[in-house]
Amino acid sequence: MGEEAWIGLGANLGDRRATLESAIDALRLLPHTRLIARSRLYRSPAWQASGPDYLNAVARLSTGLAPHDLLHALQSLETHFGRLRPYPGAPRTLDLDLLLMCDRVLHTPELTLPHPRLHERAFVLRPLAELAPDLPIPGRGTVAACLHTVDAQDCTVWCNPLTICVHESLAHMNDVNSNPFERWRHIVIEGPIGAGKTTLTRRLSERFGVPAVLEDPQANPFLERFYRDSARYALPTQLSFLFQRMDRLRDMTQSAAFEQASVGDFLLEKDRIFARLTLAEDELALYRQIFDSLHPQAPTPDLVIYLQAEPDSLVERVRRRGLAMEAAVSEDYLRALADAYSRFFHHYDATPVLIINTEHLNPVDRDADFDLLVHHVSVMKGRREFL
């Protein structure tokens, strides 16, 4: 088990939200580290400095890194995101602070734990209280107690201006009728087990009358056995899915409907995510030989929508839907899968990507969030956006 660490994130230059979301993804990729939870984004004026308002968040990690190693990793991420330090209090593209590591108390020239000004900063205490109000800050009391001693009036939950605009327009205009397939002919929804990709794919298909290209996990004769004994059944399960995905894509491209729009719930590239995660070294080598000899061809989607969810949420959703074949899915497997997806999409740039944090936006179950997604996809301009 790793040690619990709490990271404060802030940005007041550039596309602040995109930077913070990308930085949270980057925290998932730190060695020997797992992202446990993250707060919403909060907006506050620059504290003891000039410049635009900040967006802030807090992330909870489990890490095997020592405190100074974690500090150096955070500093490397700041540099990667263009952080400069021309003078104290200068505006910044990204600020990452190591706030707490369990109950450690540390005083070195490089690092002080807990963070020496943690108890004074509403923009840290508010997102921290969202995740753990009863968390003790050594020598200061709980997070909630410290929050009561500061003026937090100007630190508010941040709502994306686009979200505000879209919700208002949906209430008063006809934006709900936006058709994303007029712009993106082939859309793929992706995400780990339990993220809701198949349900969202079906919703889009039914709303806009486009064909749905779906995986069929229940048609894989090895999958239930894989969940019970992954070491024994990983390779046949993986190959069965590979052939099924190839068949689905071949049927789609050979159909007259291929000239029209479509929406699917898988990328062929995901096959390699699962292969690397589940196969032993010799099996992975054989799988790669088979994959390369088949040379599968897949049409490149015009847009990928990636549904993110925290591992605990995936576990809860899988348990809630109660499929018999998933009864033996382990929590460790779902956590490893969520991490593998994060790593894959951190580097994926073959097509435009819309990343949706389903902890805060639920287009699968909530109609208003679904309408917001439809509108955003219809007006999306960048190659990598967050919602």
Contacts in CASP RR format, 6 or more apart in sequence:
PFRMAT RR
TARGET T0000
AUTHOR 0000-0000-0000
METHOD contacts of the structure
MODEL  1
MGEEAWIGLGANLGDRRATLESAIDALRLLPHTRLIARSRLYRSPAWQAS
GPDYLNAVARLSTGLAPHDLLHALQSLETHFGRLRPYPGAPRTLDLDLLL
MCDRVLHTPELTLPHPRLHERAFVLRPLAELAPDLPIPGRGTVAACLHTV
DAQDCTVWCNPLTICVHESLAHMNDVNSNPFERWRHIVIEGPIGAGKTTL
TRRLSERFGVPAVLEDPQANPFLERFYRDSARYALPTQLSFLFQRMDRLR
DMTQSAAFEQASVGDFLLEKDRIFARLTLAEDELALYRQIFDSLHPQAPT
PDLVIYLQAEPDSLVERVRRRGLAMEAAVSEDYLRALADAYSRFFHHYDA
TPVLIINTEHLNPVDRDADFDLLVHHVSVMKGRREFL
1 62 0 8 1.000
2 32 0 8 1.000
2 62 0 8 1.000
2 63 0 8 1.000
2 64 0 8 1.000
3 62 0 8 1.000
3 63 0 8 1.000
3 64 0 8 1.000
3 101 0 8 1.000
3 102 0 8 1.000
4 36 0 8 1.000
4 60 0 8 1.000
4 61 0 8 1.000
4 62 0 8 1.000
4 100 0 8 1.000
4 101 0 8 1.000
4 102 0 8 1.000
5 60 0 8 1.000
5 61 0 8 1.000
5 62 0 8 1.000
5 63 0 8 1.000
5 70 0 8 1.000
5 98 0 8 1.000
5 100 0 8 1.000
5 101 0 8 1.000
5 102 0 8 1.000
6 58 0 8 1.000
6 59 0 8 1.000
6 60 0 8 1.000
6 61 0 8 1.000
6 98 0 8 1.000
6 99 0 8 1.000
6 100 0 8 1.000
6 101 0 8 1.000
6 128 0 8 1.000
6 132 0 8 1.000
6 135 0 8 1.000
7 27 0 8 1.000
7 58 0 8 1.000
7 59 0 8 1.000
7 60 0 8 1.000
7 61 0 8 1.000
7 74 0 8 1.000
7 96 0 8 1.000
7 97 0 8 1.000
7 98 0 8 1.000
7 99 0 8 1.000
8 56 0 8 1.000
8 57 0 8 1.000
8 58 0 8 1.000
8 59 0 8 1.000
8 95 0 8 1.000
8 96 0 8 1.000
8 97 0 8 1.000
8 99 0 8 1.000
8 124 0 8 1.000
8 127 0 8 1.000
9 20 0 8 1.000
9 23 0 8 1.000
9 24 0 8 1.000
9 56 0 8 1.000
9 57 0 8 1.000
9 58 0 8 1.000
9 59 0 8 1.000
9 94 0 8 1.000
9 95 0 8 1.000
9 96 0 8 1.000
9 97 0 8 1.000
10 16 0 8 1.000
10 20 0 8 1.000
10 54 0 8 1.000
10 55 0 8 1.000
10 56 0 8 1.000
10 57 0 8 1.000
10 92 0 8 1.000
10 94 0 8 1.000
10 95 0 8 1.000
10 96 0 8 1.000
10 123 0 8 1.000
11 19 0 8 1.000
11 20 0 8 1.000
11 23 0 8 1.000
11 54 0 8 1.000
11 55 0 8 1.000
11 92 0 8 1.000
11 93 0 8 1.000
11 94 0 8 1.000
11 95 0 8 1.000
12 46 0 8 1.000
12 51 0 8 1.000
12 52 0 8 1.000
12 53 0 8 1.000
12 54 0 8 1.000
12 55 0 8 1.000
12 91 0 8 1.000
12 92 0 8 1.000
13 52 0 8 1.000
13 91 0 8 1.000
13 92 0 8 1.000
13 93 0 8 1.000
14 93 0 8 1.000
16 54 0 8 1.000
16 55 0 8 1.000
17 41 0 8 1.000
17 55 0 8 1.000
17 158 0 8 1.000
17 160 0 8 1.000
17 386 0 8 1.000
18 384 0 8 1.000
18 385 0 8 1.000
18 386 0 8 1.000
19 81 0 8 1.000
19 93 0 8 1.000
19 94 0 8 1.000
20 41 0 8 1.000
20 55 0 8 1.000
20 57 0 8 1.000
20 94 0 8 1.000
21 355 0 8 1.000
21 357 0 8 1.000
21 386 0 8 1.000
22 81 0 8 1.000
23 77 0 8 1.000
23 81 0 8 1.000
23 94 0 8 1.000
23 96 0 8 1.000
24 35 0 8 1.000
24 38 0 8 1.000
24 57 0 8 1.000
24 59 0 8 1.000
25 342 0 8 1.000
25 345 0 8 1.000
25 346 0 8 1.000
26 77 0 8 1.000
26 80 0 8 1.000
26 346 0 8 1.000
27 33 0 8 1.000
27 35 0 8 1.000
27 59 0 8 1.000
27 61 0 8 1.000
27 77 0 8 1.000
28 34 0 8 1.000
28 35 0 8 1.000
28 339 0 8 1.000
28 342 0 8 1.000
28 343 0 8 1.000
28 346 0 8 1.000
29 342 0 8 1.000
29 343 0 8 1.000
29 346 0 8 1.000
30 61 0 8 1.000
30 63 0 8 1.000
30 65 0 8 1.000
30 70 0 8 1.000
30 73 0 8 1.000
31 65 0 8 1.000
31 73 0 8 1.000
32 63 0 8 1.000
32 64 0 8 1.000
32 65 0 8 1.000
33 61 0 8 1.000
33 62 0 8 1.000
33 63 0 8 1.000
33 64 0 8 1.000
33 65 0 8 1.000
33 70 0 8 1.000
34 61 0 8 1.000
34 62 0 8 1.000
34 63 0 8 1.000
34 311 0 8 1.000
34 335 0 8 1.000
34 339 0 8 1.000
35 59 0 8 1.000
35 60 0 8 1.000
35 61 0 8 1.000
35 310 0 8 1.000
35 342 0 8 1.000
36 60 0 8 1.000
36 61 0 8 1.000
36 62 0 8 1.000
36 310 0 8 1.000
36 312 0 8 1.000
37 59 0 8 1.000
37 60 0 8 1.000
37 131 0 8 1.000
37 310 0 8 1.000
37 312 0 8 1.000
38 57 0 8 1.000
38 58 0 8 1.000
38 59 0 8 1.000
38 60 0 8 1.000
38 131 0 8 1.000
38 310 0 8 1.000
38 359 0 8 1.000
39 57 0 8 1.000
39 58 0 8 1.000
39 59 0 8 1.000
39 127 0 8 1.000
39 128 0 8 1.000
39 130 0 8 1.000
39 131 0 8 1.000
40 57 0 8 1.000
40 127 0 8 1.000
40 130 0 8 1.000
40 157 0 8 1.000
40 158 0 8 1.000
40 360 0 8 1.000
41 55 0 8 1.000
41 56 0 8 1.000
41 57 0 8 1.000
41 157 0 8 1.000
41 158 0 8 1.000
42 55 0 8 1.000
42 56 0 8 1.000
42 57 0 8 1.000
42 123 0 8 1.000
42 126 0 8 1.000
42 127 0 8 1.000
42 155 0 8 1.000
42 156 0 8 1.000
42 157 0 8 1.000
42 158 0 8 1.000
43 53 0 8 1.000
43 54 0 8 1.000
43 55 0 8 1.000
43 56 0 8 1.000
43 155 0 8 1.000
43 156 0 8 1.000
43 157 0 8 1.000
43 158 0 8 1.000
44 53 0 8 1.000
44 54 0 8 1.000
44 56 0 8 1.000
44 122 0 8 1.000
44 123 0 8 1.000
44 154 0 8 1.000
44 155 0 8 1.000
44 156 0 8 1.000
45 53 0 8 1.000
45 54 0 8 1.000
45 154 0 8 1.000
46 52 0 8 1.000
46 53 0 8 1.000
46 54 0 8 1.000
46 89 0 8 1.000
46 91 0 8 1.000
47 54 0 8 1.000
47 121 0 8 1.000
47 123 0 8 1.000
48 89 0 8 1.000
49 88 0 8 1.000
49 89 0 8 1.000
49 90 0 8 1.000
49 91 0 8 1.000
50 89 0 8 1.000
50 91 0 8 1.000
51 91 0 8 1.000
52 91 0 8 1.000
54 123 0 8 1.000
55 158 0 8 1.000
56 123 0 8 1.000
56 124 0 8 1.000
56 127 0 8 1.000
56 155 0 8 1.000
57 127 0 8 1.000
58 99 0 8 1.000
58 124 0 8 1.000
58 127 0 8 1.000
58 128 0 8 1.000
58 130 0 8 1.000
58 131 0 8 1.000
60 131 0 8 1.000
60 132 0 8 1.000
63 70 0 8 1.000
65 73 0 8 1.000
67 98 0 8 1.000
67 101 0 8 1.000
67 104 0 8 1.000
67 106 0 8 1.000
67 111 0 8 1.000
67 113 0 8 1.000
68 108 0 8 1.000
68 110 0 8 1.000
68 111 0 8 1.000
70 98 0 8 1.000
70 101 0 8 1.000
71 98 0 8 1.000
71 110 0 8 1.000
71 111 0 8 1.000
74 96 0 8 1.000
74 97 0 8 1.000
74 98 0 8 1.000
75 96 0 8 1.000
77 94 0 8 1.000
77 96 0 8 1.000
78 92 0 8 1.000
78 94 0 8 1.000
78 95 0 8 1.000
78 96 0 8 1.000
81 93 0 8 1.000
81 94 0 8 1.000
82 93 0 8 1.000
82 94 0 8 1.000
83 92 0 8 1.000
83 93 0 8 1.000
83 94 0 8 1.000
83 95 0 8 1.000
84 90 0 8 1.000
84 92 0 8 1.000
84 93 0 8 1.000
97 115 0 8 1.000
97 124 0 8 1.000
98 111 0 8 1.000
98 113 0 8 1.000
98 115 0 8 1.000
99 114 0 8 1.000
99 115 0 8 1.000
99 118 0 8 1.000
99 124 0 8 1.000
99 128 0 8 1.000
100 113 0 8 1.000
100 114 0 8 1.000
100 115 0 8 1.000
100 118 0 8 1.000
100 135 0 8 1.000
100 137 0 8 1.000
101 113 0 8 1.000
103 136 0 8 1.000
103 138 0 8 1.000
104 113 0 8 1.000
104 138 0 8 1.000
105 113 0 8 1.000
105 114 0 8 1.000
105 138 0 8 1.000
106 112 0 8 1.000
106 113 0 8 1.000
114 137 0 8 1.000
114 138 0 8 1.000
114 139 0 8 1.000
114 140 0 8 1.000
115 124 0 8 1.000
118 124 0 8 1.000
118 125 0 8 1.000
118 137 0 8 1.000
118 140 0 8 1.000
118 146 0 8 1.000
119 125 0 8 1.000
119 137 0 8 1.000
119 140 0 8 1.000
119 146 0 8 1.000
119 149 0 8 1.000
119 150 0 8 1.000
120 150 0 8 1.000
121 150 0 8 1.000
122 147 0 8 1.000
122 150 0 8 1.000
122 151 0 8 1.000
122 152 0 8 1.000
122 154 0 8 1.000
122 155 0 8 1.000
123 155 0 8 1.000
125 143 0 8 1.000
125 146 0 8 1.000
125 147 0 8 1.000
125 150 0 8 1.000
125 152 0 8 1.000
126 147 0 8 1.000
126 152 0 8 1.000
126 155 0 8 1.000
128 135 0 8 1.000
128 143 0 8 1.000
129 143 0 8 1.000
129 144 0 8 1.000
129 147 0 8 1.000
132 143 0 8 1.000
133 142 0 8 1.000
133 143 0 8 1.000
133 144 0 8 1.000
133 147 0 8 1.000
134 142 0 8 1.000
134 143 0 8 1.000
134 144 0 8 1.000
135 142 0 8 1.000
135 143 0 8 1.000
136 142 0 8 1.000
137 143 0 8 1.000
137 146 0 8 1.000
140 146 0 8 1.000
160 387 0 8 1.000
162 376 0 8 1.000
163 372 0 8 1.000
163 387 0 8 1.000
166 175 0 8 1.000
166 372 0 8 1.000
166 375 0 8 1.000
166 376 0 8 1.000
167 368 0 8 1.000
167 372 0 8 1.000
169 175 0 8 1.000
169 375 0 8 1.000
170 176 0 8 1.000
170 368 0 8 1.000
170 371 0 8 1.000
170 372 0 8 1.000
170 375 0 8 1.000
175 371 0 8 1.000
175 375 0 8 1.000
176 371 0 8 1.000
176 374 0 8 1.000
176 375 0 8 1.000
178 374 0 8 1.000
178 375 0 8 1.000
178 378 0 8 1.000
178 379 0 8 1.000
179 208 0 8 1.000
179 378 0 8 1.000
180 187 0 8 1.000
180 204 0 8 1.000
180 208 0 8 1.000
180 303 0 8 1.000
180 374 0 8 1.000
180 377 0 8 1.000
180 378 0 8 1.000
181 187 0 8 1.000
181 208 0 8 1.000
181 210 0 8 1.000
181 261 0 8 1.000
181 263 0 8 1.000
182 378 0 8 1.000
183 302 0 8 1.000
183 377 0 8 1.000
183 378 0 8 1.000
184 261 0 8 1.000
184 301 0 8 1.000
184 302 0 8 1.000
184 303 0 8 1.000
184 377 0 8 1.000
185 260 0 8 1.000
185 261 0 8 1.000
185 262 0 8 1.000
185 302 0 8 1.000
186 261 0 8 1.000
186 262 0 8 1.000
186 263 0 8 1.000
186 299 0 8 1.000
186 301 0 8 1.000
186 302 0 8 1.000
186 303 0 8 1.000
187 204 0 8 1.000
187 261 0 8 1.000
187 262 0 8 1.000
187 263 0 8 1.000
187 264 0 8 1.000
187 301 0 8 1.000
187 302 0 8 1.000
187 303 0 8 1.000
187 304 0 8 1.000
187 305 0 8 1.000
187 377 0 8 1.000
188 263 0 8 1.000
188 264 0 8 1.000
188 265 0 8 1.000
188 266 0 8 1.000
188 267 0 8 1.000
188 301 0 8 1.000
188 303 0 8 1.000
188 304 0 8 1.000
188 305 0 8 1.000
189 196 0 8 1.000
189 197 0 8 1.000
189 198 0 8 1.000
189 200 0 8 1.000
189 201 0 8 1.000
189 204 0 8 1.000
189 263 0 8 1.000
189 264 0 8 1.000
189 265 0 8 1.000
189 304 0 8 1.000
189 305 0 8 1.000
189 307 0 8 1.000
190 197 0 8 1.000
190 265 0 8 1.000
190 266 0 8 1.000
190 267 0 8 1.000
190 270 0 8 1.000
190 304 0 8 1.000
190 305 0 8 1.000
190 306 0 8 1.000
190 307 0 8 1.000
190 341 0 8 1.000
190 345 0 8 1.000
191 197 0 8 1.000
191 306 0 8 1.000
191 307 0 8 1.000
191 308 0 8 1.000
191 341 0 8 1.000
192 309 0 8 1.000
192 314 0 8 1.000
192 334 0 8 1.000
192 337 0 8 1.000
192 338 0 8 1.000
192 340 0 8 1.000
192 341 0 8 1.000
193 314 0 8 1.000
193 318 0 8 1.000
193 326 0 8 1.000
193 329 0 8 1.000
193 334 0 8 1.000
193 337 0 8 1.000
194 309 0 8 1.000
194 314 0 8 1.000
194 317 0 8 1.000
194 318 0 8 1.000
194 321 0 8 1.000
195 307 0 8 1.000
195 308 0 8 1.000
195 309 0 8 1.000
195 314 0 8 1.000
195 317 0 8 1.000
195 358 0 8 1.000
196 307 0 8 1.000
196 317 0 8 1.000
196 358 0 8 1.000
196 364 0 8 1.000
197 265 0 8 1.000
197 266 0 8 1.000
197 307 0 8 1.000
198 214 0 8 1.000
198 215 0 8 1.000
198 265 0 8 1.000
199 364 0 8 1.000
200 265 0 8 1.000
200 305 0 8 1.000
200 307 0 8 1.000
200 363 0 8 1.000
200 364 0 8 1.000
200 370 0 8 1.000
201 212 0 8 1.000
201 214 0 8 1.000
201 263 0 8 1.000
201 264 0 8 1.000
201 265 0 8 1.000
202 212 0 8 1.000
202 214 0 8 1.000
203 363 0 8 1.000
203 364 0 8 1.000
203 370 0 8 1.000
204 210 0 8 1.000
204 212 0 8 1.000
204 263 0 8 1.000
204 374 0 8 1.000
205 211 0 8 1.000
205 212 0 8 1.000
205 263 0 8 1.000
207 374 0 8 1.000
208 261 0 8 1.000
210 260 0 8 1.000
210 261 0 8 1.000
210 262 0 8 1.000
210 263 0 8 1.000
211 252 0 8 1.000
211 255 0 8 1.000
211 257 0 8 1.000
211 260 0 8 1.000
211 261 0 8 1.000
211 262 0 8 1.000
211 263 0 8 1.000
212 262 0 8 1.000
212 263 0 8 1.000
212 264 0 8 1.000
212 265 0 8 1.000
213 248 0 8 1.000
213 249 0 8 1.000
213 252 0 8 1.000
213 262 0 8 1.000
213 263 0 8 1.000
213 264 0 8 1.000
213 265 0 8 1.000
213 266 0 8 1.000
214 248 0 8 1.000
214 264 0 8 1.000
214 265 0 8 1.000
214 266 0 8 1.000
215 241 0 8 1.000
215 244 0 8 1.000
215 245 0 8 1.000
215 248 0 8 1.000
215 265 0 8 1.000
215 266 0 8 1.000
216 244 0 8 1.000
217 223 0 8 1.000
217 325 0 8 1.000
218 325 0 8 1.000
219 244 0 8 1.000
220 237 0 8 1.000
220 240 0 8 1.000
220 241 0 8 1.000
220 244 0 8 1.000
221 240 0 8 1.000
222 233 0 8 1.000
222 236 0 8 1.000
222 237 0 8 1.000
222 240 0 8 1.000
223 237 0 8 1.000
223 240 0 8 1.000
223 325 0 8 1.000
224 324 0 8 1.000
224 325 0 8 1.000
224 328 0 8 1.000
225 232 0 8 1.000
225 233 0 8 1.000
225 237 0 8 1.000
226 233 0 8 1.000
226 234 0 8 1.000
226 237 0 8 1.000
226 278 0 8 1.000
227 325 0 8 1.000
227 326 0 8 1.000
227 327 0 8 1.000
227 328 0 8 1.000
227 329 0 8 1.000
227 330 0 8 1.000
227 333 0 8 1.000
228 328 0 8 1.000
230 278 0 8 1.000
230 333 0 8 1.000
231 280 0 8 1.000
234 278 0 8 1.000
234 279 0 8 1.000
234 280 0 8 1.000
234 283 0 8 1.000
235 279 0 8 1.000
235 283 0 8 1.000
235 286 0 8 1.000
235 287 0 8 1.000
237 278 0 8 1.000
238 271 0 8 1.000
238 274 0 8 1.000
238 275 0 8 1.000
238 278 0 8 1.000
238 279 0 8 1.000
238 287 0 8 1.000
239 287 0 8 1.000
239 290 0 8 1.000
241 271 0 8 1.000
241 274 0 8 1.000
242 271 0 8 1.000
242 287 0 8 1.000
242 290 0 8 1.000
242 291 0 8 1.000
242 294 0 8 1.000
242 296 0 8 1.000
245 266 0 8 1.000
245 268 0 8 1.000
245 271 0 8 1.000
245 296 0 8 1.000
246 268 0 8 1.000
246 294 0 8 1.000
246 296 0 8 1.000
248 266 0 8 1.000
249 268 0 8 1.000
249 296 0 8 1.000
249 297 0 8 1.000
249 298 0 8 1.000
249 299 0 8 1.000
252 258 0 8 1.000
252 262 0 8 1.000
252 299 0 8 1.000
253 297 0 8 1.000
253 299 0 8 1.000
258 299 0 8 1.000
267 298 0 8 1.000
267 301 0 8 1.000
267 304 0 8 1.000
268 296 0 8 1.000
268 298 0 8 1.000
269 298 0 8 1.000
269 344 0 8 1.000
269 348 0 8 1.000
269 350 0 8 1.000
270 344 0 8 1.000
271 291 0 8 1.000
272 291 0 8 1.000
273 337 0 8 1.000
273 340 0 8 1.000
273 341 0 8 1.000
273 344 0 8 1.000
274 337 0 8 1.000
275 284 0 8 1.000
275 287 0 8 1.000
275 288 0 8 1.000
275 291 0 8 1.000
276 284 0 8 1.000
276 340 0 8 1.000
277 336 0 8 1.000
277 337 0 8 1.000
277 340 0 8 1.000
279 287 0 8 1.000
300 350 0 8 1.000
300 351 0 8 1.000
301 351 0 8 1.000
302 351 0 8 1.000
302 352 0 8 1.000
303 351 0 8 1.000
303 352 0 8 1.000
303 353 0 8 1.000
303 354 0 8 1.000
303 377 0 8 1.000
303 380 0 8 1.000
304 348 0 8 1.000
304 351 0 8 1.000
304 352 0 8 1.000
304 353 0 8 1.000
304 354 0 8 1.000
305 353 0 8 1.000
305 354 0 8 1.000
305 356 0 8 1.000
305 373 0 8 1.000
305 377 0 8 1.000
306 341 0 8 1.000
306 345 0 8 1.000
306 353 0 8 1.000
306 354 0 8 1.000
306 355 0 8 1.000
306 356 0 8 1.000
307 356 0 8 1.000
307 358 0 8 1.000
308 342 0 8 1.000
308 355 0 8 1.000
308 356 0 8 1.000
308 357 0 8 1.000
308 358 0 8 1.000
308 359 0 8 1.000
309 317 0 8 1.000
309 338 0 8 1.000
309 358 0 8 1.000
309 359 0 8 1.000
310 338 0 8 1.000
310 359 0 8 1.000
311 331 0 8 1.000
311 334 0 8 1.000
311 335 0 8 1.000
311 338 0 8 1.000
311 339 0 8 1.000
313 358 0 8 1.000
313 359 0 8 1.000
314 334 0 8 1.000
314 337 0 8 1.000
314 338 0 8 1.000
315 331 0 8 1.000
315 334 0 8 1.000
315 335 0 8 1.000
318 326 0 8 1.000
318 329 0 8 1.000
318 334 0 8 1.000
345 353 0 8 1.000
345 355 0 8 1.000
349 383 0 8 1.000
349 384 0 8 1.000
352 380 0 8 1.000
352 382 0 8 1.000
352 383 0 8 1.000
352 384 0 8 1.000
352 385 0 8 1.000
353 383 0 8 1.000
353 384 0 8 1.000
353 385 0 8 1.000
354 376 0 8 1.000
354 377 0 8 1.000
354 380 0 8 1.000
354 385 0 8 1.000
354 386 0 8 1.000
354 387 0 8 1.000
355 384 0 8 1.000
355 385 0 8 1.000
355 386 0 8 1.000
355 387 0 8 1.000
356 363 0 8 1.000
356 373 0 8 1.000
356 386 0 8 1.000
356 387 0 8 1.000
357 386 0 8 1.000
357 387 0 8 1.000
358 364 0 8 1.000
361 369 0 8 1.000
361 372 0 8 1.000
361 373 0 8 1.000
361 387 0 8 1.000
362 369 0 8 1.000
363 369 0 8 1.000
363 370 0 8 1.000
363 372 0 8 1.000
363 373 0 8 1.000
364 370 0 8 1.000
372 387 0 8 1.000
373 387 0 8 1.000
376 385 0 8 1.000
376 387 0 8 1.000
END
